[in-house]
Amino acid sequence: MQFNKLGMSVCAAILAAPCVVSADEAAEQMVQDALPVMHYTCASIAEEADGDEEFVVTVVAKMTALSLHNRQINIEEHAATDEEKAQLREAFIAALSEGCASDKDALLGGVVDTAVKKSLGL
């Protein structure tokens, strides 16, 4: 499975919910959830997933949530309608695929963060 060939289902749920966490405990839990997956590269996530898109979705969701939290971004402020969210998901997936295509050995967390910035125009 190549990472850049994953369908929109990979990131569909990631950008759909508000992601600004206000509670310190919730933020700390988000960090703790993301830490164990931060070692993945674009190549290693595809290899370990071995076709399991749900695994990739879970890892990318953790990394995306952490990126959005660190940047204090609430997706609802960037995309309120279903159409806007769909466009944002497409832009995110395209940026994520582009980042991994250009460097398969890049740390996935960095590619996710860059995709967040690019898709939101930051």
HUFENWO-V400695 format. One record per residue. RES is the residue in one small letter. PSI is psi in whole degrees, -180 to 180 (NA if undefined). OMEGA is omega in degrees with one decimal (* if undefined). D_CENTER is the distance of its C-alpha to the mean C-alpha in Angstrom with 2 decimals. Layout:
# HUFENWO-V400695
res->RES psi->PSI omega->OMEGA d_center->D_CENTER
res->RES psi->PSI omega->OMEGA d_center->D_CENTER
This chain:
# HUFENWO-V400695
res->m psi->127 omega->175.2 d_center->17.85
res->q psi->137 omega->-176.4 d_center->16.25
res->f psi->-40 omega->-175.3 d_center->12.50
res->n psi->-5 omega->178.6 d_center->13.05
res->k psi->2 omega->178.4 d_center->15.09
res->l psi->143 omega->-177.4 d_center->12.71
res->g psi->180 omega->179.7 d_center->13.39
res->m psi->-19 omega->179.4 d_center->11.78
res->s psi->-23 omega->-178.8 d_center->11.91
res->v psi->-41 omega->-174.3 d_center->8.93
res->c psi->7 omega->-173.9 d_center->6.59
res->a psi->-45 omega->-177.1 d_center->9.71
res->a psi->-19 omega->-174.1 d_center->9.75
res->i psi->-46 omega->-174.5 d_center->6.45
res->l psi->6 omega->-174.8 d_center->7.94
res->a psi->-22 omega->-173.7 d_center->11.39
res->a psi->151 omega->173.9 d_center->12.40
res->p psi->141 omega->-173.1 d_center->13.56
res->c psi->13 omega->176.3 d_center->11.73
res->v psi->118 omega->-178.1 d_center->14.60
res->v psi->127 omega->-176.7 d_center->16.21
res->s psi->-28 omega->-177.2 d_center->19.87
res->a psi->132 omega->179.8 d_center->21.30
res->d psi->-39 omega->179.7 d_center->21.50
res->e psi->-43 omega->179.6 d_center->21.45
res->a psi->-40 omega->178.3 d_center->18.25
res->a psi->-43 omega->178.7 d_center->16.60
res->e psi->-39 omega->177.8 d_center->18.25
res->q psi->-38 omega->178.1 d_center->17.13
res->m psi->-44 omega->177.7 d_center->13.44
res->v psi->-45 omega->-179.5 d_center->14.21
res->q psi->-35 omega->177.5 d_center->16.28
res->d psi->-37 omega->-175.9 d_center->13.78
res->a psi->-32 omega->-175.3 d_center->11.24
res->l psi->-45 omega->-177.7 d_center->14.19
res->p psi->-13 omega->-178.7 d_center->15.21
res->v psi->2 omega->-175.1 d_center->12.13
res->m psi->-8 omega->-179.5 d_center->11.83
res->h psi->-11 omega->-175.1 d_center->14.45
res->y psi->141 omega->167.9 d_center->12.68
res->t psi->173 omega->176.8 d_center->13.08
res->c psi->-42 omega->-178.5 d_center->12.10
res->a psi->-42 omega->-174.6 d_center->15.54
res->s psi->-32 omega->177.9 d_center->15.75
res->i psi->-41 omega->178.9 d_center->12.81
res->a psi->-40 omega->179.8 d_center->14.45
res->e psi->-47 omega->-178.3 d_center->17.78
res->e psi->-37 omega->-179.4 d_center->17.21
res->a psi->-35 omega->177.9 d_center->15.59
res->d psi->48 omega->177.6 d_center->18.71
res->g psi->-7 omega->-179.0 d_center->17.79
res->d psi->93 omega->-178.0 d_center->16.23
res->e psi->-33 omega->-179.7 d_center->13.26
res->e psi->-37 omega->176.9 d_center->12.96
res->f psi->-46 omega->179.7 d_center->12.53
res->v psi->-43 omega->178.9 d_center->9.58
res->v psi->-46 omega->-178.3 d_center->8.04
res->t psi->-46 omega->-179.1 d_center->9.08
res->v psi->-48 omega->-178.8 d_center->7.89
res->v psi->-36 omega->178.6 d_center->4.19
res->a psi->-43 omega->178.7 d_center->4.97
res->k psi->-44 omega->-179.4 d_center->7.06
res->m psi->-39 omega->-179.7 d_center->5.44
res->t psi->-44 omega->179.0 d_center->3.54
res->a psi->-41 omega->179.6 d_center->7.03
res->l psi->-42 omega->177.8 d_center->8.79
res->s psi->-47 omega->179.9 d_center->7.96
res->l psi->-40 omega->178.4 d_center->9.04
res->h psi->-47 omega->-179.0 d_center->11.84
res->n psi->-32 omega->179.8 d_center->13.03
res->r psi->0 omega->-179.6 d_center->13.37
res->q psi->50 omega->-178.3 d_center->14.94
res->i psi->131 omega->172.3 d_center->13.22
res->n psi->114 omega->-176.4 d_center->14.15
res->i psi->-34 omega->179.9 d_center->12.57
res->e psi->-25 omega->178.5 d_center->16.06
res->e psi->-16 omega->-178.6 d_center->17.55
res->h psi->-26 omega->-177.5 d_center->15.74
res->a psi->105 omega->-177.0 d_center->15.89
res->a psi->-34 omega->-176.9 d_center->18.56
res->t psi->163 omega->177.1 d_center->19.69
res->d psi->-38 omega->179.1 d_center->18.34
res->e psi->-44 omega->178.1 d_center->19.00
res->e psi->-40 omega->178.9 d_center->17.11
res->k psi->-39 omega->178.0 d_center->14.01
res->a psi->-42 omega->178.1 d_center->14.48
res->q psi->-40 omega->178.9 d_center->14.91
res->l psi->-42 omega->177.0 d_center->11.82
res->r psi->-45 omega->179.0 d_center->9.77
res->e psi->-43 omega->179.1 d_center->11.97
res->a psi->-40 omega->179.3 d_center->11.56
res->f psi->-47 omega->-179.6 d_center->7.76
res->i psi->-42 omega->178.8 d_center->8.43
res->a psi->-44 omega->179.5 d_center->11.48
res->a psi->-39 omega->178.4 d_center->10.21
res->l psi->-46 omega->179.1 d_center->7.84
res->s psi->-42 omega->179.2 d_center->10.98
res->e psi->-44 omega->-179.8 d_center->13.26
res->g psi->-43 omega->179.8 d_center->11.95
res->c psi->-33 omega->179.1 d_center->12.31
res->a psi->-35 omega->-177.5 d_center->15.53
res->s psi->-23 omega->179.2 d_center->17.01
res->d psi->93 omega->-177.2 d_center->16.60
res->k psi->-18 omega->179.7 d_center->15.98
res->d psi->6 omega->177.9 d_center->16.84
res->a psi->145 omega->174.3 d_center->14.32
res->l psi->129 omega->-175.8 d_center->12.45
res->l psi->-36 omega->178.8 d_center->8.92
res->g psi->-40 omega->177.6 d_center->8.05
res->g psi->-40 omega->178.1 d_center->9.93
res->v psi->-41 omega->177.6 d_center->8.56
res->v psi->-47 omega->-178.9 d_center->4.96
res->d psi->-42 omega->177.4 d_center->7.39
res->t psi->-40 omega->178.5 d_center->9.59
res->a psi->-38 omega->176.2 d_center->7.58
res->v psi->-50 omega->-179.5 d_center->7.17
res->k psi->-47 omega->-176.6 d_center->10.84
res->k psi->-46 omega->-176.9 d_center->11.96
res->s psi->-25 omega->178.2 d_center->10.86
res->l psi->-2 omega->-179.9 d_center->12.45
res->g psi->32 omega->-179.6 d_center->15.34
res->l psi->NA omega->* d_center->15.37
